[in-house]
Amino acid sequence: MDDLFVNVGKAIAAFEATIVSRSSAFDRFAEGLRDDNPSQMAALSTSAQRGLKLFLGKAKCVLCHSGPNFSDGEFHNIYVSRAGEDDYGRWDGVAQVRASSFNFESRHNDARPEQAFPWVRYVTRIPESKYQFKTPTLRDVAQRRSFMHNGRFSTLDEVIDFYDEIDEAKEFQDHEETTLVPIGLSHQEREDLIAFLHSLTDEEAQSELPDL
Ligand code: HEC
């Protein structure tokens, strides 16, 4: 039974690996910048270009949403959880992954020997891991119907409001994530940041998810 389960999981993972998002307006802008080609750089609207500057500068989004996938692959507590929510994110996940018969050290792992570093042994539950969630990619983010692990927000406007006024979100947790401070965005800056997030949508994507 275990083998069947693992093979289905690996088949799904292999399918997911074929879904690649790389033809967004932002990608064309980045290529234009690399090749010193201004007409290609124009693929990114001036508003989205200002949004990109904010993303890298004043709004500091790049501290966590970095690299080609706009994720540092790390876990952070950004105060999305509210009082009474019992999903502790990484805190629970660490215990589950260590106990799981499908984890990295199990016989189902088919990584090559040189890749088989026993990461799972070094993952420990520290107090800071409570309410931490993994930084999601921002590619195709404008196509999602809800945002954050608990679907707390249904528009990008709400997400930006949340980051803009982050102090109010901190009220019920003791842990301080010092990188997150209120940004103080003007109306125009808000629009620009949202225009930038829209520019990360792959315009040539072939596969559409079925509407369930
Ligand atoms: C301290 C790290 C950090 C910083 C700085 C940060 N983010 Fe995030 N971001 C995260 C994490 C972690 C999540 C997932 C939280 C969750 O699911 O509860 C997230 C989620 C999001 C989401 C929702 C994505 C989805 O699929 O649900 C958006 C949109 C987003 N961030 C945009 C931004 C923008 C714009 C900025 C800058 C204003 C920013 N982030 C700054 C760590 C960060």
Boltz pocket constraint, residues with backbone or C-beta under 6 A from the ligand:
constraints:
  - pocket:
      binder: B
      contacts: [[A, 55], [A, 59], [A, 60], [A, 61], [A, 62], [A, 63], [A, 64], [A, 65], [A, 74], [A, 75], [A, 76], [A, 77], [A, 78], [A, 80], [A, 81], [A, 133], [A, 134], [A, 135], [A, 136], [A, 137], [A, 138], [A, 141], [A, 144], [A, 146], [A, 147], [A, 148], [A, 149], [A, 150], [A, 159], [A, 163], [A, 177], [A, 179], [A, 180], [A, 193]]
      max_distance: 6.0
